[in-house]
Amino acid sequence: MNFIKVHSSIKDANDDLEFALEKAEILSAECDYQCKEVEDAKINLKKALELSQKAEAILREIASGEQEEEDKYLP
């Protein structure tokens, strides 16, 4: 009789462990997906920063050229 109880308890524990493993695999896949999204966001932010820095440099160049143009007409 004790053997049956022990066997049943072990089987229940195995079922619980299998369920926990399945949940862990699902969570792992979700984490992998979220990590990929974060990496993609980092890449996009880096590109946006580079474009913004280029725009700033162009605006500085334009402003500098306008200042030089104005300086030509000053006494």
Buried (B, 14 or more C-beta within 10 A) or exposed (E): EEEEEEEEEEEEEEEEEEEEEEEEEEEEEEEEEEEEEEEEEEEEEEEEEEEEEEEEEEEEEEEEEEEEEEEEEEE
